Amino acid sequence: MYRDELKKYIESVNQLNYNSSDDMLEFHFETLKDWSSFHSIDYIEKWFKKQIDSTSMEVKEIPLKDCDKWIVNEDKIYHESGEFFSIKGVEVKSKTREATGGWCQPIIEQVAKENPLGGGLPTDGGILGIIRKKFNGVPHYLIEAKFEPGNVNLVQFSPTLQATLSNMSAAHEGYIPHYLDYFVNTENHKVHFSNWLCEDGGRLYNKRNLNMLIEVDEPIEIVNDNFIWMSLYQIRYFIKHYTLGDYFLLFNMNIYEADIKGLYVIESDVYSDDRGYFLESFSNKYFLEKGVHLDFVQDNISKSTKGVLRGLHYQLKNPQGKMVRCLSGEVLDVCVDIRKNSPTFGKVFSKILNDKNHTSLYIPVGFAHGFCVLSDEAVFHYKCTDYYYPNDQYGILWNGINFEWPVNEPLVSEKDNILPTLLEQRERLLPTYE
């Protein structure tokens, strides 16, 4: 089907007398539809999230004096072996930039020497190379989820081969980069593109890389789970939808049902750097996947000091589903199933919510809710599926449930301190399990 549709596309475009090769037209055709023979976009998202979650790498700053065999002199910072990059200082003068008086900055200088592998490989730069291969006539591209200290979450989508001269010569005493041989010995492969391109001149001094796209017919072994075949449509999709500024961000939420039906725990991916963090606090699509339809109409925020206990509250005629999170500080959040005839009636669920774990809860209608502040102060946020009605406010006494709170003498409002116990309220006004 792919070949038939491609043929029709090329024929129709050629009728317009465009001066384009069949190869270039096919590259464009690949971006119009996902022809992948392997994986869906959803699968690739989950695969990439798995690579992020599975990394145990931790990046720490250390003093230069603790860096083995790295030397600092008045000219530059460099490794005594001469096998790695160096850092030098530059003074920039410009009459056309925003800083017209010029500035001084550090800049990375790539090592330049003869490549021990020969074969016409670069001597002052690296290789950025992608392998293309057709499966059942459909082109696919070998992409790596690459682990590097400078990446957001330490992982990013990368070409098949992303290697400096130091990588290629194994100056680090590690392994030779996977698939390097395909780009060294190209006699049996079709080279679609091979050209030197400059890198960011603001951070890298005269840095260039050999950018390559080669097509391989022979079978290729996938060396580990960090590599995956993607269609050009899929690559374009991720570039379009998941690039924010100079960061690659793949937002995700882990939503799972607690041991009480209808109650959900939401764990958001958090993307941090030296500026702060970013997270996706709510996305309806994840709940729709669970068959949960939410329509929030009101947001509330409360601020409380240490030892304050609020709750346990609910509305009866206008029941509220609530999504709750702690924006700053730390609380112990408590939910109680108070639905008459519920198989889990009276069961309590509790969860620590704070500004470190960024966890939130979705509490469905038919639950009493409250929390106790554990930090010096806490700011608490509610998203509600119905409005607050003062005349429809009910509650359960905080110690009138089968639960041990972390404080013996909490700060409780006068109104909350005279609420009935769950047993007492059971004979009065409670929601019904449906």
C-alpha positions in Angstrom: 0.0 0.0 0.0 2.8 2.4 0.9 4.5 1.9 -2.5 1.3 2.3 -4.4 0.4 5.6 -2.6 4.0 6.9 -2.9 3.9 6.2 -6.7 0.7 8.1 -7.1 2.1 11.0 -5.0 5.3 11.3 -7.1 3.3 11.1 -10.3 0.9 13.9 -9.2 3.8 16.2 -8.0 5.8 15.6 -11.2 2.8 16.8 -13.2 3.4 20.2 -11.6 6.9 20.3 -13.1 8.6 20.6 -9.7 12.4 20.0 -10.0 12.6 17.4 -7.2 14.2 14.0 -7.1 12.1 11.0 -6.2 14.1 10.6 -3.0 13.2 14.1 -1.9 9.6 13.6 -2.7 9.5 10.4 -0.7 11.0 12.2 2.3 8.1 14.6 2.1 5.6 11.9 1.5 6.7 10.1 4.7 5.7 13.1 6.8 2.1 13.1 5.6 1.0 9.9 7.3 2.3 7.4 9.9 3.2 4.4 7.8 5.2 2.7 10.7 5.3 -1.1 10.6 6.5 -1.2 14.2 5.1 1.1 16.9 2.4 3.6 17.5 3.1 7.1 18.8 1.4 6.1 22.1 3.8 3.1 22.3 6.9 5.3 21.7 5.7 7.8 24.4 5.5 5.0 26.9 8.8 3.6 25.8 10.5 6.9 26.2 9.0 7.4 29.6 10.3 4.0 30.6 13.8 5.0 29.6 13.6 8.1 31.8 12.2 6.1 34.7 14.9 3.4 34.4 17.9 5.6 34.5 19.8 5.6 37.8 22.2 8.3 36.8 22.6 11.2 39.2 24.4 14.5 38.2 26.3 16.3 40.9 28.5 19.4 40.7 32.0 19.0 42.0 35.0 21.4 42.3 37.5 21.4 39.5 40.2 20.4 42.0 38.4 17.1 42.4 38.3 16.3 38.7 41.0 13.7 38.0 43.8 14.7 35.6 42.1 18.0 34.7 44.4 21.0 34.7 43.7 24.7 35.2 46.1 27.3 34.0 45.9 31.0 33.0 44.9 30.1 29.5 42.4 27.2 29.7 41.0 24.1 31.5 42.1 20.9 29.9 42.7 17.2 30.4 46.4 16.1 30.7 45.9 13.4 28.0 44.9 15.9 25.4 42.1 13.5 24.4 39.1 15.7 25.5 37.7 19.1 25.0 39.2 22.1 26.7 37.6 25.3 28.1 39.1 28.6 27.3 38.2 32.2 27.9 37.2 34.6 25.1 36.6 38.3 24.9 33.9 39.3 22.5 33.5 42.8 21.0 30.6 43.8 18.8 28.9 47.0 17.8 25.7 45.3 16.7 24.8 43.1 19.7 22.7 44.0 22.7 25.9 44.2 24.8 27.7 46.8 22.7 30.6 47.1 25.1 31.4 43.4 24.6 31.7 40.7 27.1 33.9 37.9 28.4 32.8 34.2 28.6 34.1 30.6 28.8 33.8 28.6 25.6 34.3 24.9 24.8 37.0 24.0 22.3 36.8 20.6 20.7 39.9 18.4 20.6 41.5 18.3 17.1 43.8 15.5 16.2 44.1 12.6 13.7 41.2 10.2 14.1 42.8 6.8 15.0 40.0 5.0 13.1 40.9 6.6 9.9 38.5 6.1 7.0 38.1 9.8 6.4 36.5 10.3 9.8 36.5 13.9 11.2 39.6 15.1 13.0 38.1 18.1 14.6 34.5 17.3 15.2 32.0 14.5 15.7 29.4 12.6 13.8 25.6 13.0 14.0 24.3 10.1 12.0 21.0 8.4 11.3 20.4 5.0 9.8 17.5 4.6 7.5 16.1 1.2 6.6 13.0 0.0 4.7 10.8 -2.7 6.2 8.1 -4.0 3.8 9.0 -1.0 1.6 8.4 1.5 4.4 11.3 3.7 5.5 12.2 3.7 9.2 14.9 5.5 11.2 16.9 4.1 14.0 16.6 6.5 17.0 18.3 6.3 20.4 17.0 7.4 23.8 20.3 8.8 24.8 21.5 9.3 28.4 23.7 12.4 28.9 24.3 14.7 32.0 23.2 17.8 30.1 19.8 16.5 29.0 16.5 17.4 30.7 15.7 14.2 32.8 19.1 13.0 31.5 17.4 11.4 28.4 16.5 12.8 25.0 15.7 11.4 21.5 19.0 11.3 19.6 20.3 10.1 16.2 21.6 6.6 15.7 25.1 7.8 16.3 26.0 10.9 18.3 29.7 10.8 18.9 32.6 13.2 19.5 36.2 12.4 18.4 36.9 11.4 22.0 33.9 8.9 21.9 35.1 7.4 18.6 38.7 6.9 19.9 37.4 5.6 23.3 39.5 8.1 25.1 37.2 7.6 28.1 38.2 3.9 28.1 34.6 2.9 27.5 33.0 1.2 24.6 33.2 2.3 20.9 29.8 3.9 20.1 27.2 1.6 18.7 26.7 1.5 14.9 29.9 3.6 14.3 31.1 1.2 11.6 28.1 1.9 9.4 29.2 5.5 9.1 32.9 4.7 8.7 32.4 2.2 5.9 29.7 3.5 3.7 30.7 1.7 0.4 27.8 -0.7 0.6 25.2 1.8 1.8 23.4 4.7 0.2 24.5 8.0 1.5 21.5 10.4 1.4 23.3 13.3 3.1 26.9 13.9 4.4 28.0 17.4 5.2 29.8 19.5 7.8 27.5 21.8 9.8 28.5 24.3 12.4 27.3 24.1 16.0 26.3 26.8 18.5 29.0 29.4 18.3 27.9 31.0 21.6 29.1 28.0 23.6 31.4 26.0 21.3 34.5 27.5 19.6 34.6 26.7 15.9 32.7 23.5 16.6 31.4 21.5 13.7 29.9 18.0 13.2 29.6 15.7 10.2 25.9 15.2 9.7 25.0 12.0 7.9 21.9 10.1 6.7 22.6 6.6 5.3 20.3 3.9 4.1 21.1 0.3 4.9 19.7 -2.8 3.2 21.2 -5.5 5.4 19.7 -6.8 8.6 20.6 -4.6 11.6 20.7 -5.8 15.2 19.0 -3.6 17.8 21.8 -3.7 20.5 19.6 -2.7 23.4 16.3 -1.3 24.5 17.6 2.3 24.2 17.1 2.1 20.4 13.9 2.0 18.5 12.7 2.2 14.8 10.6 5.3 14.1 8.9 6.6 11.0 9.7 10.1 9.8 6.1 11.0 10.6 6.7 10.0 14.2 9.9 11.9 14.4 8.3 15.0 13.1 5.4 14.5 15.5 7.7 14.5 18.5 9.6 17.5 17.3 6.4 19.5 16.8 4.5 18.5 19.9 7.1 18.0 22.6 9.7 20.8 22.1 9.5 23.8 24.5 12.2 26.4 24.0 15.6 24.6 24.0 14.2 21.7 26.0 12.7 18.5 25.0 9.8 17.8 27.4 7.6 14.8 27.4 4.9 15.4 30.0 3.2 12.4 31.5 1.1 11.5 34.5 0.8 8.3 36.3 -2.8 7.9 37.5 -3.8 4.8 39.4 -6.9 3.8 41.4 -6.4 3.5 45.2 -7.8 0.6 47.2 -11.1 2.4 47.3 -13.1 2.4 44.0 -13.3 5.8 42.4 -10.4 7.3 44.4 -7.3 8.1 42.2 -3.7 9.0 43.0 -2.1 11.3 40.4 1.7 11.5 40.1 3.0 14.1 37.7 6.4 14.2 35.9 8.4 17.1 37.2 11.0 18.8 35.0 13.6 20.6 37.0 16.7 22.7 36.3 18.6 25.5 38.0 15.7 27.9 37.2 13.0 25.9 39.0 10.6 23.3 37.8 7.7 22.7 35.5 4.9 20.1 35.7 1.5 19.4 34.2 -0.9 19.5 37.2 -4.0 18.3 35.3 -4.8 16.8 31.9 -8.3 15.5 31.3 -7.1 13.0 28.7 -5.6 10.8 31.3 -8.9 10.5 33.2 -10.9 9.9 30.1 -8.6 6.9 29.4 -9.7 5.6 32.8 -13.4 6.2 31.9 -13.7 9.1 34.4 -15.4 12.2 33.1 -14.6 15.4 35.0 -16.0 18.9 34.8 -14.4 21.2 37.3 -16.3 24.5 38.0 -14.5 26.0 41.0 -11.0 26.3 42.5 -10.3 26.9 46.2 -7.1 27.7 48.0 -6.5 27.6 51.8 -3.4 28.5 53.9 -2.9 26.8 57.3 -0.3 26.7 60.0 1.3 23.6 61.6 -1.1 21.4 63.5 -4.2 22.7 61.8 -6.8 20.0 60.9 -9.5 20.9 58.5 -12.4 18.5 57.9 -13.9 16.0 57.5 -16.3 17.7 55.1 -18.8 16.8 52.3 -21.8 18.2 50.5 -25.0 16.1 50.2 -27.4 17.7 47.8 -24.7 19.2 45.6 -21.9 16.6 46.0 -18.4 17.7 45.0 -15.7 15.6 43.4 -12.4 17.2 44.4 -8.8 17.1 43.0 -6.5 18.2 45.8 -2.8 19.0 46.0 -0.4 20.8 48.4 1.2 23.7 46.6 3.7 24.5 49.4 4.5 22.7 52.7 3.2 19.3 53.6 -0.1 17.8 54.7 -1.5 14.4 55.5 -4.6 14.1 53.4 -7.4 11.9 54.6 -10.5 10.6 52.6 -13.3 8.4 54.0 -15.8 6.4 52.1 -19.1 7.5 53.7 -21.5 6.1 51.0 -24.2 4.0 52.6 -24.2 0.4 51.4 -20.7 0.8 49.9 -18.6 -2.4 50.2 -15.8 -0.1 51.6 -18.0 2.0 53.8 -15.9 3.6 56.6 -12.6 2.8 54.9 -10.0 5.5 55.2 -7.3 6.4 52.7 -4.5 8.7 53.6 -1.6 10.2 51.6 1.3 12.6 52.3 1.0 15.5 49.8 3.7 18.1 49.6 5.6 20.5 47.4 8.3 17.8 46.8 6.4 14.8 45.5 3.8 17.0 43.8 1.2 14.2 44.2 -2.5 15.0 44.0 -5.7 13.0 44.7 -9.0 12.9 42.9 -11.7 12.3 45.6 -15.0 11.3 44.1 -18.5 12.3 45.4 -19.6 10.3 48.4 -16.4 10.8 50.4 -15.6 13.0 53.4 -12.3 14.8 53.1 -9.9 16.6 55.4 -6.2 17.1 56.0 -3.7 17.9 58.8 -0.8 20.3 58.3 2.6 18.7 59.1 4.9 21.6 58.0 5.2 25.1 59.5 2.5 26.2 57.1 0.9 24.8 54.0 -1.0 26.1 51.0 -3.6 23.7 49.8 -5.5 23.7 46.4 -8.9 22.2 45.5 -10.5 21.7 42.1 -14.2 21.0 42.6 -16.8 19.5 40.3 -19.6 21.6 41.9 -19.9 24.9 43.6 -19.7 25.4 47.4 -23.1 25.8 49.0 -22.9 26.9 52.7 -26.3 25.4 53.5 -25.2 22.0 52.1 -22.1 21.6 54.2 -21.9 18.5 56.3 -19.1 16.7 58.1 -17.7 13.9 60.2 -15.8 14.5 63.5 -12.1 14.3 62.8 -11.6 11.6 65.5 -14.9 9.9 64.9 -13.5 7.5 62.3 -11.2 4.5 62.6 -8.0 6.4 62.0 -4.9 7.5 64.0 -4.0 11.1 63.2 -0.3 12.2 63.5 -1.3 14.9 66.1 -3.0 14.4 69.4 -4.3 17.9 69.9 -4.8 19.4 66.4 -6.0 23.0 65.8 -9.6 22.4 64.8 -12.3 25.0 64.2 -15.2 25.3 66.7 -17.6 24.2 64.0 -15.6 21.1 63.0 -15.1 20.1 66.7 -18.8 19.5 67.2 -19.5 17.4 64.1 -21.0 14.0 64.7 -19.0 10.8 64.5 -19.4 8.5 61.4 -21.5 6.1 63.5 -23.8 9.0 64.6 -24.0 10.5 61.2 -24.8 7.1 59.7 -28.2 7.4 61.2 -28.7 10.8 59.7 -27.4 12.3 56.5 -25.0 10.4 54.3 -24.7 9.8 50.6 -25.9 6.5 49.1 -23.6 4.1 47.2 -24.5 3.7 43.5 
